[in-house]
Amino acid sequence: MIQPAYIHDLLAFALAALFIVLVPGPNMTYLITCAASQGKKTAIFALLGSNSALIILGVLTGLGLNTLLQAVPNIYYALKIIGAFYFFWLAFKMIRNGKKTENEKIKINRISPLRAYQTGFLTNVLNPKAVVFYIAIFPQFLIPSLGHLALQGTGLALVHALVSFIVNSTIIFSVNRVAVFFHKSERIKTISRWGIATIFSAFAVRILVK
């Protein structure tokens, strides 16, 4: 029988997950960009990819990921560097694709759902915000006395993924409607591309200096 105290902890975790999801980060930025440029279906696949990353992080945390990273901090620093360069790469691609469209006057090919899933996964698994959440906050909701920590981690990660899906899918469908108007203006499209590239670059710099 599930104890009331455990239900209380689960609700507290869901609330913490909600706060983390609502804080703007590279994952949310990519989902918004994907929804605006590729459509809601492709953006949903990207969201599924990012949520898959959460589940894997939850399982790994249950297996002792936080202990490993605390014991060998160089692994965490390596992840930070990889994540920063990945977000720099996303910013570069955003600008390069925009110039390609302007110079060659061609339409950029749409990415496949699988590609969107992979990018969504990498954007979240290399996102320090998600990693720090699973190192610092997530373990506090694991109860060693109940055993099966990997199973507990999976369950909590599924709660996090559910909260993420509800919030981000709402954003995706809202952005998709607004994007129809934005894409009618080449000037607005150019400004948005450079703006998003700047945001990704800012995330990358913040990762490196924090």
C-alpha positions in Angstrom: 0.0 0.0 0.0 1.3 3.4 -0.9 1.9 5.5 2.1 0.4 9.1 2.4 3.9 10.5 3.0 5.1 9.0 -0.3 2.1 10.6 -2.2 3.0 13.9 -0.5 6.6 13.6 -1.7 5.4 12.7 -5.2 3.2 15.8 -5.4 6.1 17.9 -4.1 8.3 16.4 -6.8 5.7 17.1 -9.5 5.6 20.8 -8.3 9.4 21.0 -8.4 9.4 19.5 -11.9 6.8 22.0 -13.0 9.0 24.9 -11.8 12.0 23.5 -13.7 10.0 23.0 -16.9 8.6 26.5 -16.8 12.1 28.1 -16.5 13.1 29.0 -20.1 16.1 27.1 -21.3 17.7 25.7 -24.5 15.3 22.8 -24.6 12.2 25.1 -24.6 13.9 27.4 -27.1 14.5 24.5 -29.5 10.9 23.3 -29.2 9.6 26.7 -29.9 11.9 27.0 -32.9 11.0 23.6 -34.2 7.2 24.4 -33.8 7.6 27.7 -35.7 9.7 26.4 -38.5 8.8 22.7 -38.9 5.2 22.4 -37.6 3.6 20.9 -34.5 4.0 17.3 -35.6 7.8 17.5 -35.9 7.9 19.6 -32.7 6.0 16.9 -30.8 8.7 14.3 -31.9 11.4 16.7 -30.6 9.5 16.9 -27.3 9.3 13.1 -27.1 13.1 13.0 -27.6 13.7 15.5 -24.8 11.4 13.6 -22.5 13.3 10.4 -23.3 16.4 12.1 -22.1 14.6 12.9 -18.8 13.7 9.2 -18.3 17.2 8.1 -19.0 18.6 10.7 -16.5 16.1 9.5 -13.9 17.2 5.8 -14.3 20.9 6.8 -14.2 20.3 8.9 -11.1 18.6 5.9 -9.4 21.6 3.8 -10.3 24.0 6.4 -8.7 24.8 9.0 -11.4 24.9 11.8 -8.9 27.4 9.9 -6.7 29.6 9.3 -9.8 29.6 12.9 -10.9 30.4 14.1 -7.4 33.2 11.6 -7.1 34.6 12.4 -10.6 33.7 16.1 -11.3 35.8 16.0 -14.5 32.9 14.0 -16.1 30.5 16.8 -15.3 32.9 19.4 -16.7 33.3 17.4 -19.9 29.5 17.3 -20.2 29.3 21.1 -19.7 31.9 21.7 -22.5 30.2 19.3 -24.9 26.8 20.9 -24.1 28.1 24.4 -24.7 29.6 23.6 -28.0 26.4 21.8 -29.1 24.4 24.9 -28.4 27.0 27.0 -30.3 26.5 24.6 -33.2 22.7 25.0 -33.0 23.2 28.8 -33.2 25.6 28.5 -36.1 23.1 26.2 -38.0 20.3 28.7 -37.4 22.3 31.6 -39.0 23.7 29.4 -41.8 20.3 28.1 -42.8 19.0 31.6 -42.8 21.8 32.9 -45.1 21.3 29.9 -47.4 17.6 30.8 -47.8 18.4 34.5 -48.4 21.2 33.9 -50.9 19.9 31.0 -52.8 16.2 31.7 -52.6 15.3 28.1 -51.8 13.2 26.5 -49.2 15.0 24.7 -46.5 14.1 21.0 -46.5 12.0 19.9 -43.5 13.7 17.7 -41.0 12.4 14.2 -40.4 10.6 13.3 -37.2 13.5 11.0 -36.3 16.0 13.9 -36.7 13.8 16.1 -34.5 13.6 13.4 -31.9 17.4 13.0 -31.9 18.0 16.8 -31.6 15.4 17.0 -28.8 17.1 14.2 -27.0 20.6 15.8 -27.3 19.3 19.2 -26.4 18.0 17.9 -23.0 20.6 15.3 -22.1 23.3 18.0 -22.7 21.3 20.6 -20.8 23.1 21.5 -17.5 19.8 22.7 -16.1 18.4 19.2 -16.4 21.6 17.5 -15.3 21.8 19.7 -12.2 18.2 19.0 -11.3 18.8 15.3 -11.4 22.0 15.6 -9.4 20.9 18.1 -6.7 17.2 17.8 -6.4 16.1 14.5 -7.8 18.0 12.2 -5.3 16.1 13.9 -2.4 12.9 12.2 -3.6 14.5 8.7 -3.7 13.7 6.6 -0.7 16.5 4.1 0.0 14.4 2.2 2.5 11.9 1.2 -0.2 14.7 -0.3 -2.4 14.6 -0.5 -6.2 16.2 2.9 -6.7 16.4 2.5 -10.4 12.7 1.8 -10.5 11.9 4.7 -8.3 14.1 6.9 -10.5 12.1 5.7 -13.6 8.8 6.5 -11.9 9.8 10.0 -10.9 11.3 10.7 -14.3 8.0 9.6 -15.9 6.2 12.2 -13.7 8.7 14.8 -14.8 8.2 13.8 -18.5 4.4 14.0 -18.1 4.7 17.5 -16.6 7.1 18.5 -19.4 4.8 17.1 -22.1 1.7 18.9 -20.8 3.5 22.3 -20.5 5.6 22.1 -23.7 2.9 20.6 -25.9 0.7 23.6 -24.9 3.5 25.9 -25.9 4.0 24.0 -29.2 0.4 24.3 -30.3 0.3 28.0 -29.3 3.5 28.8 -31.2 2.4 26.9 -34.2 -0.7 29.1 -34.6 1.3 32.3 -34.2 4.0 31.1 -36.6 1.7 31.3 -39.5 1.6 35.1 -39.2 5.3 35.5 -38.5 6.4 33.5 -41.6 4.6 36.0 -43.9 7.3 38.5 -43.2 10.9 37.9 -44.3 12.1 40.6 -42.0 10.5 39.1 -39.0 11.9 35.6 -40.0 15.4 37.1 -40.2 15.1 38.8 -36.8 13.7 35.7 -35.2 16.6 33.6 -36.6 19.3 35.9 -35.3 17.4 36.3 -32.0 17.2 32.5 -31.4 20.8 32.1 -32.4 21.8 34.7 -29.9 19.8 32.9 -27.2 21.5 29.6 -27.9 24.9 31.3 -27.9 24.0 33.0 -24.5 23.1 29.6 -23.1 26.4 28.2 -24.3 28.4 31.1 -22.7 26.5 30.7 -19.5 27.3 27.0 -19.3 31.0 27.6 -19.8 31.3 30.4 -17.3 29.0 29.1 -14.6 
